[in-house]
Amino acid sequence: MLTPEQRAIVKSTVPLLESGGEALTTHFYKIMLAEHPEVRPFFNQAHQANGDQPRALANGVLMYARHIDKLEQLGGLVSQIINKHVSLQIEAAHYPIVGACLLRAIREVLGAEIATDAVIAAWGAAYGQLADILIGAEEKIYADVAAAPGGWRGARAFRVARKEVESSEITSFYLQPQDGGALIDFQPGQYIGLRLVVNGNEIRRNYSLSAAPNGVDYRISVKREAGGVASNYLHDQVQPGDVLDLFPPAGDFVLAASDKPLVLISGGVGITPTLAMLDAALQGRRPVHFIHCARNRHVHAFRHAIDARLAKHPQLKRFYAYDEHSGPEDVPHAVGRLSPLQLAQWLPASRDVDAYFLGPKPFMREVKQQLRDLGVPEAQTRYEFFGPASALE
């Protein structure tokens, strides 16, 4: 258990983490991934290369140090971490590896004069406290999901029942349990974990569930990423009839119950979780404003599926903006980046709405600011983002 002295020591390292946290976490990943191949499947090398993962961890470590004596102030950060861990099936046995590498990185980056034995002991106790919290919460979710109707723990074999091209970049995969058993429901906005073996190497990835739960299958819709190991494997190698290992649904970016008008704003492949949210919302009477932005009509997935819902659901309004457009087909409602003026026209007249948005980082940064400037209460805006939340300010 952390002593008051150890809490004080951890908080005293906050200025160091503010200035050098990313260097520390980069070194941490270098050590761990080089010396512990058993944990490599959990980490996306693309996120390592572009710095997203070290930045996200640095932000998490900094937030934990700042609030070490009032952990409730961490807000949704702990829930996000727990859900990511659950979706990849991280186990208690992985935590000692992470802890040892983190303490070593602190010592090697900060140096023995700063990272004294007392500092290392304090951070060891702090990490132990956090690990206990996460392990306990994750174990409860694992047990609850396994006990639920259609639930399971660990990997479960799913057969690819269908594979459908949605745009020039996005392909959908319809996945059914190979054992023919029941299928646990999920909350709109959640994702599944997928375990693949590509060129002899195991990798694990998260993909949003892009259709409402139906008890029969799960649908994921995957964008082909340049150089993306998993996405290119799925697009090029995986065919109907193939079997994939899935982990149960997880995630806390979910559609909350509400009677307020719903605004769903997406950019690119960020459309995928909003599709399940849309279908769930259309079961009721709440007004829904669906706004999607894409580079052009060729990469715009699910346009005709959304349009088809208009006739059945008069409470639905939909708007599309393309960065570029020419020709008479699939004309968007606006051309160019989503502007504050355009967004203002597409929002409900009242700003007392629930707004969910997802897409590339620059897109999300702009939408977050525009919603704030247009008077949408910040407590009623929700998003999912890999990386420090401050990057969207």
Buried (B, 14 or more C-beta within 10 A) or exposed (E): EBEEEBBEBBBEBBEBBEEBBBBBBBBBBBBBBEEBEEBBBBBBEBBBEEBBBBBBBBBBBBBBBBBBEEBEEBEEBBEBBBBBBBBBBBEEEBBEBBBBBBBBBBBBBBEEEEBBEEBBBBBBBBBBBBBEBBBEBBEEBBEEBEEEEBBBBEBBEBBBBEBEEBBBBBBBBBBBBEEEEEBBBBBBBBBBBBBBEEEEEBBBBBBBBBBBBEEEBBBBBBBBBEEBBBBBBBBEEBEEEEEBBBBBBBBBBBBEEEEBBBBBBBBBBBBBBBBBBBBBBBEEEBBBBBBBBBBBBEBBBBBEEBEEBEEEBEBBBBBBBBBEBEEEEBEBBBBEBBEBEBBEEBBBEEBEBBBBBBBEBEBBBBBBEBBEEBEBBEEBBBBBBBBBBEBBE
